[in-house]
């Protein structure tokens, strides 16, 4: 087939596998959100998912995670793979690299070699996720691939990427990045189709001289802001409820208009 024969036009196809990163501070409902996904396998890296009701597996080493990815190639039991959380997966990667190099801390490896090796491992995992996302033929039918949902903690990072070069504290994912903007974090952010910031739809009001906040419903921010990172490669509303069915509906029917999930 020629290259031009592969050209496609029109809107994004629906029912394609999702690759999403959901991050936020503690208590924002990230694990609960992932656990609500139908037919999900939740990979619990931080031993903190004991409170949710879904299929979950505790992973405490890179070796075990490698074995899990191999096993997932041979089963159609799960429709979504959720990682809780990727910053704890990063720790397992760092520990494995350090063990093989005979050092106690990855920063002790010369010339940033440890970070480079870790980034190579992360890229291999992303390739493996792509393999799980691919649709499979089953006779005359085509079974959709697995959705990939990656959870992460948030941290504030000082940035100056604005015309005035003013210093701003921005919420982003808690992954390694050097002062040149290279690292585990940027690799993951570039790979996902959605980077969703989990927060509350707060209402602020004045109480005398003090500004107070009243916490609202949990929501997902889909577009970047001065004070937090977010993105969506499909045209969906800037803010949606923190509900998997609603998010999936927006993914399958991309529009900036608000839609409700099917009852």
RATA-V74923 format. One record per residue. RES is the residue in one letter. PHI is phi in whole degrees, -180 to 180 (NA if undefined). OMEGA is omega in radians with two decimals (999 if undefined). NEAR is the number of other C-alpha atoms within 8 Angstrom. Layout:
# RATA-V74923
RES:PHI:OMEGA:NEAR  RES:PHI:OMEGA:NEAR
This chain:
# RATA-V74923
X:NA:3.12:4  X:-72:3.13:5  X:-65:-3.12:6  X:-65:3.12:5  X:-68:-3.13:6  X:-91:-3.12:7  X:-64:3.13:6  X:-123:3.11:4  X:-129:3.08:4  X:95:-3.11:4  X:-69:3.11:4  X:-59:3.12:6  X:-69:3.14:6  X:-86:3.07:7  X:61:3.01:7  X:-86:-3.10:8  X:-63:-3.12:11  X:-96:2.92:11  X:-127:-2.99:11  X:-130:3.04:12  X:-113:3.13:13  X:-118:-3.10:13  X:-135:-3.14:15  X:171:-3.14:13  X:-76:3.13:10  X:-66:3.08:6  X:77:-3.14:5  X:-92:3.05:10  X:91:-3.09:9  X:-63:-3.11:12  X:-65:3.11:10  X:-62:3.09:8  X:-60:-3.12:11  X:-65:-3.11:12  X:-68:-3.13:11  X:-80:-3.11:9  X:-71:3.14:9  X:-60:3.07:6  X:56:-3.14:9  X:-94:2.90:15  X:-112:-3.11:12  X:-96:3.10:14  X:-91:-3.04:12  X:-95:-3.14:14  X:-83:-3.00:13  X:-112:3.08:9  X:54:-3.11:7  X:-126:-3.06:7  X:-108:-3.09:9  X:-67:-3.07:5  X:-88:-3.06:5  X:-102:-3.08:8  X:-106:3.08:5  X:-164:3.04:9  X:-68:-3.11:8  X:-144:3.13:9  X:-138:3.12:8  X:-87:-3.14:9  X:-121:-3.09:10  X:-122:3.11:7  X:-152:3.08:7  X:-62:-3.14:11  X:-58:3.14:6  X:-67:3.12:9  X:-68:3.07:9  X:-59:-3.14:8  X:-65:3.13:8  X:-62:-3.13:8  X:-62:3.09:9  X:-67:-3.14:8  X:-66:-3.12:8  X:-66:3.10:9  X:-68:-3.00:7  X:-108:-3.12:6  X:-135:3.06:7  X:-112:-3.05:6  X:-65:-3.02:5  X:-110:3.12:10  X:-102:-3.14:11  X:-148:3.01:13  X:-113:-3.14:13  X:-118:-3.13:13  X:-106:-3.07:12  X:-132:0.01:14  X:-126:-3.09:13  X:-72:3.10:10  X:-68:3.05:10  X:-81:2.97:10  X:-64:3.08:10  X:-57:3.12:9  X:-61:3.11:8  X:-64:3.11:11  X:-64:3.12:11  X:-59:-3.13:12  X:-61:-3.12:9  X:-67:3.12:9  X:-64:3.14:12  X:-65:-3.13:13  X:-61:-3.14:9  X:-69:-3.13:6  X:-89:3.13:7  X:74:3.12:6  X:-123:-3.10:9  X:-90:-3.09:7  X:-144:-3.06:7  X:-64:3.14:12  X:-70:3.14:8  X:-84:3.09:7  X:-80:-3.00:11  X:-66:3.01:7  X:58:3.12:4  X:68:-3.07:8  X:-62:-3.11:8  X:-64:3.12:13  X:-66:3.13:11  X:-64:3.12:8  X:-65:3.13:9  X:-65:3.13:12  X:-66:3.07:11  X:-63:3.12:8  X:-64:3.12:9  X:-60:3.12:9  X:-62:3.09:9  X:-67:3.09:8  X:-65:3.12:8  X:-63:3.05:9  X:-63:3.12:8  X:-66:3.09:9  X:-63:3.10:9  X:-59:3.11:8  X:-62:3.12:7  X:-70:-3.11:10  X:-78:-3.07:13  X:-70:3.08:10  X:-68:-3.12:8  X:-121:3.09:8  X:-83:3.09:8  X:-133:-3.03:7  X:70:3.12:5  X:-88:-3.10:5  X:-100:3.07:6  X:-120:3.11:9  X:-89:3.14:8  X:-66:3.12:11  X:-78:-3.11:12  X:-78:2.92:13  X:-77:3.10:11  X:-118:3.12:13  X:-121:-3.06:14  X:-113:3.12:13  X:-95:3.13:14  X:-150:3.00:14  X:-80:-3.14:12  X:-104:2.98:11  X:-145:3.08:9  X:-94:3.10:8  X:-129:3.13:8  X:-77:-3.11:8  X:-130:3.10:9  X:-134:-3.05:8  X:-87:3.10:6  X:-141:-3.07:6  X:-54:-3.12:5  X:-85:-3.07:4  X:54:3.08:7  X:-75:3.12:9  X:-79:-3.08:7  X:-131:3.02:9  X:-90:-3.08:9  X:-122:3.06:12  X:-76:3.09:11  X:-150:-3.09:11  X:-78:-3.08:11  X:-90:3.09:10  X:-130:-3.07:9  X:-63:3.02:7  X:-154:-3.13:11  X:-91:-3.06:7  X:-72:3.07:5  X:-99:3.12:5  X:81:-3.14:7  X:-111:3.11:10  X:164:-3.10:12  X:-63:-3.10:12  X:-59:-3.14:12  X:-59:3.12:10  X:-61:-3.11:11  X:-68:-3.12:8  X:-63:3.11:9  X:-67:-3.04:7  X:-75:-3.03:7  X:-73:3.04:10  X:-86:-3.14:12  X:-131:2.95:12  X:-120:-2.96:15  X:-111:-3.12:15  X:-94:-3.12:13  X:-86:-3.12:16  X:-156:3.04:11  X:-105:3.08:10  X:-82:-3.02:9  X:-73:3.01:9  X:-115:-3.12:8  X:-102:-3.14:8  X:-149:-3.13:8  X:-93:3.04:8  X:-126:-3.00:7  X:69:3.13:5  X:-91:-3.08:5  X:-101:3.01:6  X:-98:-3.12:9  X:-117:-3.12:8  X:-125:3.04:8  X:-112:-3.06:8  X:-67:3.09:8  X:-103:-3.14:8  X:-70:3.05:8  X:-71:-3.10:12  X:-137:3.04:12  X:-116:3.05:12  X:-89:-3.02:13  X:-110:-3.12:16  X:-124:-3.09:11  X:-62:-3.10:9  X:-138:3.10:7  X:-53:-2.98:7  X:-107:3.03:8  X:-157:3.09:10  X:-92:3.04:13  X:-165:3.09:13  X:-163:3.02:11  X:-148:-3.12:12  X:-83:3.03:6  X:-113:-3.11:9  X:-75:3.10:8  X:-123:-3.11:12  X:-57:-3.13:10  X:-65:3.13:8  X:-142:3.11:9  X:-134:3.06:13  X:-60:3.12:10  X:-81:-3.04:11  X:-141:-3.05:8  X:-61:-3.10:10  X:-61:3.12:8  X:-66:3.12:13  X:-61:3.14:11  X:-62:3.11:8  X:-62:3.11:12  X:-65:3.13:11  X:-64:-3.10:12  X:-77:-3.14:10  X:-131:-3.01:7  X:-62:3.09:10  X:-162:3.09:10  X:-77:-3.13:8  X:-79:3.12:6  X:-73:3.08:7  X:-128:3.09:7  X:-110:3.13:6  X:-66:3.10:7  X:-65:-3.13:5  X:-70:999:2
